[in-house]
Amino acid sequence: MTGILRRFRTRPLRTRLALLVAAAVAVAVAAVAASCWFMVKVQLENQLDSSLRDTQVDKRYLTELYTYCRGTSQAPFRPYSGFTVQLVDSRGTACIAPSAAQLPVTSADLAVIGHEQADTLHWATAADGARMRVYTTPLRVSQGLGLPDTELALSLARPVSEVDRPLSTLAWVLLAVSGIGVLGAGAAGLWVARTGLRPVDQLTRAVEHVARTEDLTVRIPVEGEDEIARLSLSFNSMTASLASSRDRQSQLIADAGHELRTPLTSLRTNIELLARSEDTGRAIPPDDRRALMKSVKAQMTELASLIGDLQELSRPDAAGPGPLQVVALHDIVDTALERARLRGPELTIRADLTPWYVRAEPAALERAVVNVLDNAVKFSPPRGTIEIALREGELTVRDHGPGIPADELPHVFERFWRSPSARQLPGSGLGLSIVARTVQQAGGEITLRPAEDGDGTVAAIRLPGAPQPPPRL
């Protein structure tokens, strides 16, 4: 059985569907045919029993049969209208017409003669081997027959072949009809399977084409709203997402290469100058050497920052943030402020922080806040002022720099995007992209807008939380 199931599973899907449909129809047809055959059999047997019970044998025929059995008549005896008529006395002696095969006398027949039961129906095999249905009932031959008062039993029998022949014919008819039905069901199942699985074949060919050519522009036509249509829609959405992901990946690699090229070129130039000085023996003036070393250090720092940003962005969005914890946003802002003051010692930084607790990844959230403050430090004018406020879950950071033009605001959160006015400043163009991703993963939102008085830019981060930490369980 296991081997049959294994071979069945190796068949094509349409073949399995056709076989399953044919098997289901075969079982249903077999059940219906068997039920029909048994119902007809019971009906025919009941009709046969009724005909035996309802038959009234002619008194003259009984008289002639009795006189023949007593030996007082030698005339040849005729059959009685398709019935076999047999008389049985109390000693179990049977008398039957010479043209009929004798029936066996059973205990049920003797019980009828002895008035132990009113009548009986049973199966019997005649002397010639024919199967008979026998009905036995008491008979007093003195009643209207002009014969001595004698206890007899009258047995009427008809051959079972009267039932078996139509049943056999019916069985062959049902078998033929069932066979035709099963074959038709198998053919219909195969046709339905081929028709129903045609969209699946299209999907299979499309998947094979994508696997072979890596062509993600393939789309499957969607018809209707059934499961196949949903599968086609899912495939189209998947290929569109893959194509978009590949385009973003290609763009990220190109942008990363472009951003890496500038510091690497500058770093290479500075190192070549230092190496040439060593090779030629021409010493570089101390001030120039210090400037070169400072430039090398700055380029190394920029490369390290860029690589860190790329590592942060390399984490898939689907992976989600790390372990979430309840953290004090005001404490994180306080820590980030210390770093911001170190990077802009000449700037005035004013902070007004009220307690606010959020659920987020602490390290990622701190990095996001630091990036926002770094931007404010970077674009603030010398001896400028930065104003930070945290009220009811909204952190606002305002600088008094040149601001962001309205046509550039939609692009500030894109990877590697940098304002034309900021291309000469250090940075990779990834900071705000990382900030937006971290804030969204924490369930919040970030916006950049011009200050109300037109002087500088306001970065606003809103995170869901509460002014008090949740109680510990």
PAVEXTOR-421807 format. One line per 8 residues: number of its first residue (from 1); their letters; for each residue x, y, z of C-alpha. Coordinates in nm, 3 decimals. Each point is the difference from the previous one (the first is absolute). Layout:
<nodes>
NUM	a	X Y Z | ...
</nodes>
This chain:
<nodes>
1	mtgilrrf	0.000 0.000 0.000 | 0.287 0.235 0.083 | 0.158 -0.066 -0.339 | -0.328 0.081 -0.177 | -0.033 0.328 0.191 | 0.362 0.087 -0.080 | -0.052 -0.064 -0.371 | -0.324 0.198 0.014
9	rtrplrtr	0.178 0.302 0.148 | 0.258 -0.007 -0.279 | -0.270 0.044 -0.265 | -0.071 0.346 -0.147 | -0.258 0.201 0.188 | -0.255 -0.009 -0.282 | 0.031 -0.381 -0.018 | -0.052 -0.028 0.374
17	lallvaaa	-0.306 0.223 -0.018 | -0.146 -0.205 -0.286 | 0.064 -0.325 0.189 | -0.153 0.141 0.319 | -0.310 0.119 -0.188 | -0.033 -0.336 -0.174 | 0.044 -0.185 0.331 | -0.258 0.220 0.174
25	vavavaav	-0.250 -0.049 -0.282 | 0.073 -0.374 -0.004 | -0.073 -0.026 0.372 | -0.318 0.207 -0.036 | -0.121 -0.195 -0.304 | 0.082 -0.332 0.167 | -0.196 0.102 0.309 | -0.298 0.111 -0.207
33	aascwfmv	0.012 -0.309 -0.221 | 0.026 -0.236 0.299 | -0.288 0.178 0.174 | -0.211 -0.017 -0.316 | 0.078 -0.370 -0.049 | -0.089 -0.090 0.359 | -0.320 0.204 -0.010 | -0.110 -0.173 -0.323
41	kvqlenql	0.094 -0.339 0.148 | -0.207 0.062 0.312 | -0.289 0.128 -0.211 | 0.003 -0.302 -0.232 | 0.022 -0.244 0.291 | -0.293 0.175 0.170 | -0.200 -0.021 -0.322 | 0.087 -0.369 -0.027
49	dsslrdtq	-0.112 -0.063 0.359 | -0.319 0.197 -0.056 | -0.082 -0.198 -0.315 | 0.046 -0.326 0.194 | -0.218 0.116 0.291 | -0.275 0.144 -0.223 | -0.030 -0.294 -0.242 | -0.319 -0.203 0.038
57	vdkrylte	0.041 -0.350 -0.143 | -0.305 -0.125 -0.189 | -0.194 -0.258 0.204 | -0.038 -0.225 -0.303 | 0.375 -0.003 -0.050 | 0.050 -0.091 0.367 | -0.254 -0.279 -0.031 | 0.171 -0.139 -0.305
65	lytycrgt	0.340 0.021 0.169 | -0.128 -0.170 0.314 | -0.164 -0.284 -0.193 | 0.323 -0.041 -0.200 | 0.198 -0.020 0.320 | -0.247 -0.260 0.141 | 0.046 -0.208 -0.311 | -0.358 0.024 -0.109
73	sqapfrpy	0.086 0.194 -0.313 | 0.263 -0.080 -0.260 | -0.056 0.293 -0.233 | 0.309 0.211 -0.084 | 0.008 0.313 0.210 | 0.053 0.352 -0.130 | 0.202 0.279 0.173 | -0.195 0.271 0.181
81	sgftvqlv	0.052 0.345 -0.157 | 0.373 0.024 0.065 | -0.024 -0.119 0.361 | 0.124 -0.325 0.145 | -0.280 -0.148 0.212 | 0.081 -0.269 0.258 | -0.217 -0.169 0.266 | 0.158 -0.119 0.324
89	dsrgtaci	-0.179 -0.224 0.255 | 0.061 -0.028 0.372 | 0.254 -0.279 -0.050 | 0.215 0.231 -0.216 | -0.088 -0.180 -0.324 | 0.000 0.239 -0.296 | -0.207 -0.031 -0.312 | 0.066 0.203 -0.313
97	apsaaqlp	-0.100 -0.005 -0.363 | 0.218 -0.234 -0.211 | 0.117 0.290 -0.218 | 0.151 0.192 0.296 | 0.311 -0.059 0.208 | -0.077 -0.099 0.359 | 0.068 0.249 0.279 | 0.164 -0.107 0.327
105	vtsadlav	-0.228 -0.015 0.306 | 0.142 0.212 0.278 | -0.074 0.025 0.369 | -0.177 0.329 -0.073 | -0.242 -0.186 -0.229 | -0.074 -0.259 0.271 | -0.051 0.281 0.254 | -0.269 0.144 -0.229
113	igheqadt	-0.173 -0.340 -0.026 | 0.012 -0.034 0.378 | -0.154 0.348 0.039 | 0.310 0.121 0.182 | 0.013 0.298 -0.235 | -0.246 0.147 -0.245 | 0.221 -0.009 -0.311 | 0.365 0.024 -0.101
121	lhwataad	0.221 0.142 -0.273 | 0.342 -0.153 -0.063 | 0.260 -0.077 -0.261 | 0.042 -0.349 -0.135 | 0.183 -0.192 -0.271 | -0.219 -0.222 -0.218 | 0.098 -0.349 -0.107 | 0.125 0.135 -0.334
129	garmrvyt	0.233 0.246 0.180 | -0.206 0.313 -0.060 | -0.018 0.253 0.280 | -0.362 0.063 0.103 | -0.191 0.236 0.223 | -0.259 -0.209 0.187 | -0.317 0.107 0.179 | -0.174 -0.262 0.217
137	tplrvsqg	-0.350 0.039 0.146 | -0.246 -0.246 0.166 | -0.266 -0.167 -0.223 | -0.306 -0.204 0.093 | -0.090 -0.189 -0.316 | -0.344 -0.091 0.133 | -0.112 0.358 -0.022 | -0.183 0.012 -0.329
145	lglpdtel	0.220 -0.264 -0.163 | -0.218 -0.306 0.058 | 0.296 -0.191 0.152 | 0.054 -0.164 0.338 | 0.090 0.232 0.287 | 0.378 0.008 -0.012 | 0.261 0.237 0.149 | 0.222 0.123 -0.282
153	alslarpv	0.231 0.290 -0.076 | 0.002 0.176 -0.332 | 0.345 0.116 -0.122 | 0.015 0.251 -0.284 | 0.342 0.072 -0.153 | 0.147 0.215 -0.270 | 0.355 -0.008 -0.131 | 0.242 0.257 0.137
161	sevdrpls	0.126 0.051 -0.357 | -0.301 0.226 -0.052 | 0.174 0.241 0.236 | 0.362 -0.088 -0.083 | -0.030 0.059 -0.376 | -0.122 0.362 0.020 | 0.248 0.063 0.283 | 0.285 -0.133 -0.212
169	tlawvlla	-0.110 0.214 -0.294 | -0.028 0.303 0.229 | 0.348 -0.068 0.141 | 0.155 -0.005 -0.348 | -0.185 0.319 -0.094 | 0.112 0.173 0.318 | 0.355 -0.120 -0.054 | 0.005 0.136 -0.354
177	vsgigvlg	-0.152 0.331 0.103 | 0.245 0.026 0.294 | 0.295 -0.071 -0.225 | -0.112 0.264 -0.248 | -0.060 0.245 0.287 | 0.344 -0.061 0.152 | 0.174 0.038 -0.335 | -0.198 0.314 -0.073
185	agaaglwv	0.079 0.135 0.347 | 0.369 -0.072 -0.049 | 0.000 0.177 -0.337 | -0.198 0.292 0.144 | 0.234 0.014 0.301 | 0.303 0.010 -0.228 | -0.157 0.277 -0.208 | -0.099 0.198 0.311
193	artglrpv	0.348 -0.050 0.147 | 0.166 0.121 -0.318 | -0.233 0.299 -0.022 | 0.023 0.087 0.367 | 0.377 -0.041 0.019 | 0.073 0.201 -0.313 | 0.065 0.314 0.211 | 0.227 -0.210 0.222
201	dqltrave	0.190 -0.110 -0.312 | 0.036 0.366 -0.095 | 0.128 0.077 0.348 | 0.244 -0.292 -0.018 | 0.134 0.117 -0.335 | 0.032 0.354 0.135 | 0.192 -0.121 0.307 | 0.226 -0.217 -0.214
209	hvartedl	0.061 0.297 -0.232 | 0.090 0.222 0.297 | 0.230 -0.268 0.143 | 0.168 -0.048 -0.338 | 0.032 0.361 -0.113 | -0.040 0.201 0.325 | -0.249 0.215 -0.189 | -0.220 0.152 0.272
217	tvripveg	-0.219 0.194 -0.245 | -0.214 -0.308 -0.071 | -0.365 0.040 0.096 | -0.288 -0.248 -0.014 | -0.342 0.117 -0.124 | -0.255 -0.003 0.282 | -0.354 -0.112 -0.079 | -0.281 -0.031 0.253
225	edeiarls	0.022 0.000 0.378 | 0.058 -0.367 0.079 | 0.299 -0.167 0.166 | 0.191 -0.017 -0.329 | -0.051 0.374 -0.047 | 0.125 0.062 0.353 | 0.302 -0.219 -0.069 | 0.072 0.196 -0.317
233	lsfnsmta	-0.035 0.328 0.187 | 0.238 -0.128 0.267 | 0.253 -0.104 -0.263 | -0.021 0.337 -0.174 | 0.040 0.179 0.333 | 0.296 -0.221 0.087 | 0.181 0.064 -0.328 | -0.073 0.372 0.027
241	slassrdr	0.141 0.004 0.355 | 0.305 -0.198 -0.109 | 0.058 0.232 -0.293 | -0.034 0.303 0.226 | 0.232 -0.158 0.256 | 0.258 -0.079 -0.266 | -0.022 0.355 -0.135 | 0.044 0.139 0.351
249	qsqliada	0.291 -0.233 0.059 | 0.164 0.106 -0.325 | -0.061 0.365 0.085 | 0.138 -0.052 0.351 | 0.315 -0.162 -0.137 | 0.044 0.276 -0.257 | -0.060 0.274 0.257 | 0.227 -0.169 0.254
257	ghelrtpl	0.272 -0.032 -0.262 | -0.040 0.366 -0.089 | 0.011 0.111 0.363 | 0.299 -0.223 0.077 | 0.192 0.121 -0.302 | 0.036 0.357 0.127 | 0.160 -0.071 0.340 | 0.205 -0.285 -0.145
265	tslrtnie	0.134 0.226 -0.276 | 0.087 0.272 0.247 | 0.155 -0.254 0.236 | 0.203 -0.155 -0.279 | 0.125 0.340 -0.116 | 0.112 0.098 0.348 | 0.170 -0.335 0.062 | 0.177 0.021 -0.338
273	llarsedt	0.131 0.345 0.093 | 0.133 -0.135 0.328 | 0.152 -0.306 -0.171 | 0.162 0.213 -0.275 | 0.152 0.220 0.268 | 0.152 -0.302 0.163 | 0.122 -0.147 -0.332 | 0.158 0.321 -0.131
281	graippdd	0.137 0.115 0.330 | -0.170 0.338 -0.037 | -0.150 0.083 0.333 | -0.346 0.153 0.008 | -0.020 0.318 0.204 | -0.128 -0.076 0.352 | -0.318 0.207 -0.044 | -0.083 -0.172 -0.330
289	rralmksv	0.078 -0.339 0.149 | -0.231 0.068 0.292 | -0.271 0.109 -0.244 | 0.048 -0.319 -0.202 | -0.021 -0.220 0.310 | -0.308 0.188 0.117 | -0.158 -0.053 -0.343 | 0.089 -0.372 0.007
297	kaqmtela	-0.154 -0.031 0.346 | -0.316 0.179 -0.113 | -0.033 -0.221 -0.307 | 0.048 -0.312 0.214 | -0.268 0.124 0.239 | -0.235 0.068 -0.290 | 0.066 -0.348 -0.142 | -0.067 -0.161 0.339
305	sligdlqe	-0.325 0.197 0.036 | -0.108 -0.091 -0.353 | 0.072 -0.369 0.056 | -0.194 0.010 0.328 | -0.296 0.159 -0.176 | 0.012 -0.262 -0.275 | 0.006 -0.278 0.259 | -0.302 0.150 0.169
313	lsrpdaag	-0.189 0.022 -0.329 | 0.104 -0.352 -0.101 | -0.234 -0.143 0.263 | -0.322 -0.102 -0.180 | -0.312 0.199 0.079 | -0.189 -0.327 0.052 | 0.241 -0.098 0.276 | -0.138 0.281 0.214
321	pgplqvva	0.179 0.167 0.290 | 0.193 -0.177 0.270 | -0.149 -0.079 0.343 | -0.241 0.276 0.101 | 0.031 0.154 0.343 | -0.173 0.274 0.192 | 0.251 0.288 -0.011 | -0.003 0.358 0.123
329	lhdivdta	0.007 0.215 -0.312 | 0.105 0.306 0.203 | 0.307 -0.186 0.130 | 0.098 -0.104 -0.352 | -0.035 0.360 -0.121 | 0.213 0.112 0.296 | 0.277 -0.242 -0.097 | -0.018 0.106 -0.365
337	lerarlrg	0.022 0.366 0.106 | 0.336 -0.062 0.168 | 0.140 -0.133 -0.326 | -0.152 0.288 -0.196 | 0.163 0.258 0.231 | 0.339 -0.166 -0.059 | -0.046 0.025 -0.376 | -0.116 0.360 0.008
345	peltirad	0.166 0.161 0.298 | -0.054 0.349 -0.137 | -0.376 -0.055 -0.033 | -0.266 0.083 0.255 | -0.223 -0.300 0.065 | -0.317 0.053 0.200 | -0.205 -0.299 0.115 | -0.341 -0.026 0.166
353	ltpwyvra	-0.073 -0.366 0.068 | -0.300 -0.149 0.178 | -0.005 -0.371 0.091 | -0.128 -0.235 -0.269 | 0.033 -0.378 -0.010 | -0.016 -0.196 -0.325 | 0.044 -0.361 -0.113 | 0.293 -0.023 -0.242
361	epaalera	0.346 -0.143 -0.057 | 0.223 0.222 0.218 | 0.316 0.000 -0.215 | -0.188 0.065 -0.326 | -0.211 0.276 0.156 | 0.308 0.172 0.143 | 0.172 -0.019 -0.340 | -0.308 0.158 -0.163
369	vvnvldna	-0.009 0.288 0.249 | 0.375 0.054 -0.041 | -0.039 0.016 -0.379 | -0.271 0.266 0.030 | 0.214 0.208 0.235 | 0.305 -0.045 -0.223 | -0.195 0.143 -0.292 | -0.100 0.298 0.213
377	vkfspprg	0.364 0.053 0.104 | 0.125 -0.039 -0.356 | -0.237 0.257 -0.153 | 0.001 0.253 0.284 | 0.193 0.321 -0.064 | 0.305 0.076 0.218 | -0.102 0.093 0.357 | -0.355 -0.087 -0.094
385	tieialre	-0.275 -0.137 0.221 | -0.170 -0.341 0.000 | -0.329 -0.039 0.187 | -0.114 -0.346 0.116 | -0.335 -0.073 0.164 | -0.171 -0.321 0.110 | -0.367 0.040 0.084 | -0.268 -0.273 0.008
393	geltvrdh	0.200 -0.239 -0.213 | 0.105 0.248 -0.268 | 0.371 0.080 -0.027 | 0.074 0.315 -0.202 | 0.349 0.110 -0.105 | 0.028 0.347 -0.154 | 0.310 0.151 -0.153 | 0.050 0.349 -0.143
401	gpgipade	0.180 -0.112 -0.314 | -0.079 0.064 -0.366 | -0.304 -0.225 0.007 | -0.121 -0.249 -0.261 | -0.176 0.116 -0.317 | -0.358 -0.123 -0.033 | 0.079 -0.197 -0.319 | 0.272 -0.194 0.186
409	lphvferf	-0.204 -0.099 0.306 | -0.156 -0.313 -0.164 | 0.349 -0.141 -0.063 | 0.170 0.053 0.337 | -0.070 -0.357 0.123 | 0.126 -0.172 -0.316 | 0.323 -0.198 0.020 | 0.313 0.190 -0.111
417	wrspsarq	-0.202 0.308 -0.087 | 0.178 0.321 0.089 | -0.103 0.355 -0.059 | 0.213 0.176 -0.265 | 0.095 0.256 0.266 | 0.125 -0.278 0.230 | 0.207 -0.204 -0.241 | 0.323 0.168 0.119
425	lpgsglgl	-0.073 -0.085 0.363 | 0.102 -0.331 0.159 | -0.261 -0.273 0.007 | -0.134 -0.290 -0.200 | -0.362 0.096 -0.056 | -0.114 -0.303 0.202 | -0.061 0.159 0.341 | -0.362 0.112 -0.046
433	sivartvq	-0.084 -0.322 -0.184 | 0.115 -0.196 0.308 | -0.193 0.237 0.228 | -0.323 -0.047 -0.197 | 0.037 -0.377 0.002 | 0.067 -0.016 0.376 | -0.291 0.229 0.086 | -0.242 -0.195 -0.221
441	qaggeitl	0.108 -0.329 0.159 | -0.079 0.150 0.342 | -0.349 0.093 -0.124 | 0.065 0.371 -0.035 | 0.047 0.255 -0.275 | 0.253 0.269 -0.092 | -0.046 0.318 -0.200 | 0.219 0.289 -0.112
449	rpaedgdg	-0.153 0.343 -0.052 | 0.117 0.357 -0.032 | -0.012 0.203 0.319 | -0.303 0.225 0.035 | 0.210 0.315 -0.026 | 0.185 -0.141 -0.301 | 0.329 -0.014 0.188 | 0.132 -0.356 0.004
457	tvaairlp	-0.161 -0.344 0.004 | -0.204 -0.193 0.257 | 0.037 -0.379 0.027 | -0.293 -0.156 0.190 | -0.004 -0.358 0.128 | -0.322 -0.132 0.154 | 0.007 -0.333 0.184 | -0.287 -0.175 0.183
465	gapqpppr	0.058 -0.035 0.371 | -0.091 0.135 0.340 | 0.134 0.258 0.250 | 0.039 -0.278 0.260 | 0.169 -0.340 -0.041 | -0.236 -0.298 0.004 | -0.026 -0.183 0.333 | 0.221 -0.302 0.043
473	l	-0.180 -0.334 0.029
</nodes>
